[in-house]
Amino acid sequence: MQVIKDTKSLAEAIALLENIHASEGTLLKEHFQFTVSSLNPMNIIKDKISDTFSSPIFKNEIVKGSLGIATGLLSNSLIVGASGGLLNKVVASLVQTGISKVTSTNTEAIKDSGISFLKNVLTKMKIKS
């Protein structure tokens, strides 16, 4: 801080302090608005949902579940076909449940097998061209 010797330096010091006060006041208001919006319950819920859906773990679980359900439904439709009796439908439901469970627990092995299968098929297609 400068030494104040006359009214001119006093006016300069006052103007400087008023500028500092105004800029800090603006920053304080902005920080207050940010705090209010971040503590809004809807924003908290929205942020948590966004974090959950952007999580790689969540995406992996969705893929596992989808793969399990898809393979189960495919096996069910293959077993029952266009029309099936009661026993056929019960067996198909049991097979669907079993295949869904196995598929959802072994997605990494299935994914690795699928990737190697696709690589083999694509390399054979490339050789034949």
Solvent accessible surface area in square Angstrom, and as a share of the most:
residue,aa,sasa,rsa
1,M,169,0.76
2,Q,88,0.39
3,V,115,0.66
4,I,79,0.40
5,K,175,0.74
6,D,83,0.43
7,T,112,0.65
8,K,142,0.60
9,S,20,0.13
10,L,78,0.39
11,A,58,0.45
12,E,91,0.41
13,A,3,0.02
14,I,81,0.41
15,A,49,0.38
16,L,93,0.46
17,L,92,0.46
18,E,109,0.49
19,N,101,0.52
20,I,74,0.38
21,H,141,0.63
22,A,61,0.47
23,S,60,0.39
24,E,106,0.47
25,G,25,0.24
26,T,72,0.42
27,L,113,0.56
28,L,125,0.62
29,K,145,0.61
30,E,101,0.45
31,H,118,0.53
32,F,124,0.52
33,Q,114,0.51
34,F,131,0.55
35,T,49,0.29
36,V,74,0.43
37,S,51,0.33
38,S,47,0.30
39,L,120,0.60
40,N,64,0.33
41,P,93,0.59
42,M,133,0.59
43,N,39,0.20
44,I,74,0.38
45,I,91,0.46
46,K,128,0.54
47,D,76,0.39
48,K,126,0.53
49,I,88,0.45
50,S,63,0.40
51,D,86,0.44
52,T,66,0.39
53,F,117,0.49
54,S,71,0.46
55,S,32,0.20
56,P,106,0.67
57,I,131,0.66
58,F,61,0.25
59,K,113,0.48
60,N,62,0.32
61,E,93,0.42
62,I,91,0.46
63,V,89,0.51
64,K,50,0.21
65,G,31,0.30
66,S,61,0.39
67,L,56,0.28
68,G,2,0.02
69,I,109,0.55
70,A,57,0.45
71,T,40,0.23
72,G,0,0.00
73,L,98,0.49
74,L,109,0.54
75,S,13,0.08
76,N,34,0.17
77,S,66,0.42
78,L,133,0.66
79,I,63,0.32
80,V,26,0.15
81,G,44,0.42
82,A,117,0.91
83,S,96,0.62
84,G,25,0.24
85,G,45,0.44
86,L,145,0.72
87,L,138,0.69
88,N,55,0.28
89,K,103,0.44
90,V,74,0.42
91,V,66,0.38
92,A,0,0.00
93,S,55,0.35
94,L,123,0.61
95,V,50,0.28
96,Q,38,0.17
97,T,92,0.54
98,G,35,0.34
99,I,64,0.32
100,S,26,0.17
101,K,128,0.54
102,V,88,0.50
103,T,6,0.04
104,S,33,0.21
105,T,82,0.48
106,N,70,0.36
107,T,8,0.05
108,E,90,0.40
109,A,63,0.49
110,I,67,0.34
111,K,102,0.43
112,D,88,0.46
113,S,69,0.45
114,G,31,0.30
115,I,83,0.42
116,S,57,0.37
117,F,131,0.54
118,L,100,0.50
119,K,125,0.53
120,N,86,0.44
121,V,53,0.30
122,L,108,0.54
123,T,72,0.42
124,K,127,0.54
125,M,117,0.52
126,K,161,0.68
127,I,143,0.72
128,K,169,0.72
129,S,127,0.82
